């Protein structure tokens, strides 16, 4: 893990909107591995280990840089700086 970046130092601004599903995967009838939430708006998407990588696609569309795990862990990851805290 790295020490983070300016984006992750801002912390968690928003909690997950919904914690039990990746809504895009449900719409597409695909599966996910783990869920990630956007620290900027709370959007929940599937992780990079999932086939569709919806959390990353959310970043690519919105430019919201920081995600975190929905349950079970306590860290933040910045797509822009490839940094985890």
C-alpha positions, 0 to 999 in steps of 0.5 A: 500500500502507498501513503495515498494522494490528495484525493484519498486524504479528503476521505469518505464524502459519501457512503454507499447508496445501496450495499447489496448489489451492483445495479449495472450487473443486475441490469446486464444479468452478469455477476460481480466479485466484490462491490465498491462505492464511490467516495464522491457520490455513493454510487456502488459498482463491481470491482476490477476482479469482476467481469464488467468492472462497473466501479472503474467505468463509473470513474471513467465516466464521472472522473470521481477518483476515489472508491472504497469497499462496501463491506468488510474492509477499511481502505480507499483507492484513488484511480488517478494516482493508483494509491491506496490508504 
